[in-house]
Amino acid sequence: MADSHPELMHVHGTTWLTWAELSTTDWQETDASGTRTRASAAGDDTDWGRV
């Protein structure tokens, strides 16, 4: 199917989170490199912050 529809090769999945999971998330935890926090990727100052 992807061969006939190359745009499907770039589709990303959806992850559903509960409010409980969001409220207990450590937003200052960093990635493996130690430089990027969850807050910098999806915190209040990002487009995801409005969701």
Phi, psi and omega in degrees: 000321180295330179296323180274346179226080184301336180294339179287346179291344186246017180280138180249152181280176179245137176244127179259131178239148176270163176298325179297318178295318179295320183288339180258005181288137174275097186286348179262358176296139183261165175285183184301330181281346180080012184248336185243124179268164174300323181298323180288336180271325186213027182274191184300332183270012180246172176299332180287338182298335181279346185287000000 
